[in-house]
Amino acid sequence: MMKIIKIALMVAALTMAGSAFALELDQAKTQGLVGEQPNGYLGVVKATPEAVQLVSEVNEKRRQAYERIARQNGITLEQVANLAGQKAIGKTAGGEYVKTPDGQWVKK
């Protein structure tokens, strides 16, 4: 149980951590260009070259962080990513997009 709590705290810290893309990411979410997905990765809602590039960069950083957390805790990358996805969707502001489990983009 403590291990699950520790993982959840690390994932929560990861999803709250600022990045070089923070302002751009917030703008892209507000503009409806990108959204959070249940798999823990950012997705492109409306394809623009900037949105595609941003998603690629953010997802690479997330994947690296998820791998590190998974290694430290003896769990799979997928488990960490899915937990992060749940947290990110839960924190998504109203009016921003999230992907449903059946693959549809909806405004939260």
C-alpha positions in Angstrom: 0.0 0.0 0.0 2.8 2.4 0.8 4.4 1.7 -2.5 1.2 2.6 -4.4 1.0 5.8 -2.3 4.6 6.6 -3.1 4.0 6.1 -6.9 0.9 8.2 -6.8 2.8 11.0 -5.1 5.6 10.8 -7.7 3.1 10.8 -10.6 1.2 13.8 -9.1 4.5 15.7 -8.7 5.4 14.9 -12.3 2.0 16.2 -13.6 2.4 19.4 -11.6 6.0 20.0 -12.5 6.6 23.0 -14.7 8.5 22.6 -17.9 10.0 24.7 -20.6 6.8 24.2 -22.5 4.4 25.2 -19.6 3.1 28.4 -21.1 2.9 27.0 -24.6 1.2 23.8 -23.2 -1.3 25.8 -21.3 -2.1 28.0 -24.3 -2.4 24.9 -26.6 -4.8 23.3 -24.1 -6.9 26.5 -23.8 -7.0 26.9 -27.5 -8.3 23.3 -27.9 -5.2 22.2 -29.9 -4.1 19.4 -27.5 -5.7 17.4 -24.7 -4.9 14.8 -22.1 -5.4 11.1 -22.8 -6.1 8.1 -20.4 -2.7 6.6 -21.5 -0.8 9.4 -19.7 0.3 11.1 -22.9 -0.8 14.4 -24.5 -2.8 14.1 -27.7 -3.3 16.3 -30.7 -7.0 17.5 -30.9 -6.5 19.9 -33.8 -3.4 19.3 -35.9 -1.2 22.3 -36.5 2.6 22.0 -36.9 3.1 23.7 -33.6 0.7 21.4 -31.7 2.2 18.3 -33.3 5.7 19.4 -32.3 4.6 20.3 -28.8 2.9 17.0 -28.2 6.0 15.1 -29.5 8.3 17.1 -27.1 6.1 16.8 -24.1 5.4 13.1 -24.6 9.1 12.3 -24.9 9.8 14.0 -21.6 6.8 12.2 -20.0 7.9 8.8 -21.3 11.4 9.4 -19.8 9.9 10.3 -16.5 7.5 7.4 -16.5 10.4 5.0 -17.3 12.4 6.4 -14.4 9.4 6.0 -12.0 8.7 2.5 -13.2 12.3 1.4 -12.7 12.4 2.9 -9.2 9.3 1.1 -8.2 9.5 -2.2 -10.0 6.4 -1.7 -12.1 5.7 -1.3 -15.8 5.9 1.9 -17.8 2.2 1.3 -18.8 1.1 1.2 -15.1 2.9 4.5 -14.4 1.5 6.1 -17.6 -2.0 5.0 -16.9 -1.9 6.4 -13.4 -0.5 9.7 -14.7 -3.3 9.8 -17.3 -5.9 9.5 -14.6 -4.3 12.3 -12.6 -3.9 14.6 -15.6 -7.5 14.1 -16.8 -8.7 14.7 -13.2 -6.7 18.0 -13.1 -7.8 19.2 -16.6 -9.7 22.5 -16.4 -13.2 22.9 -17.6 -13.4 23.7 -21.3 -10.2 21.8 -22.2 -10.2 18.5 -24.1 -9.7 15.0 -22.7 -9.9 11.8 -24.6 -12.5 9.3 -23.4 -11.6 5.6 -23.1 -13.5 5.0 -26.4 -11.2 7.4 -28.2 -13.4 10.5 -28.5 -12.2 14.0 -27.7 -14.7 15.8 -25.4 -14.6 19.1 -23.6 -14.4 18.6 -19.8 
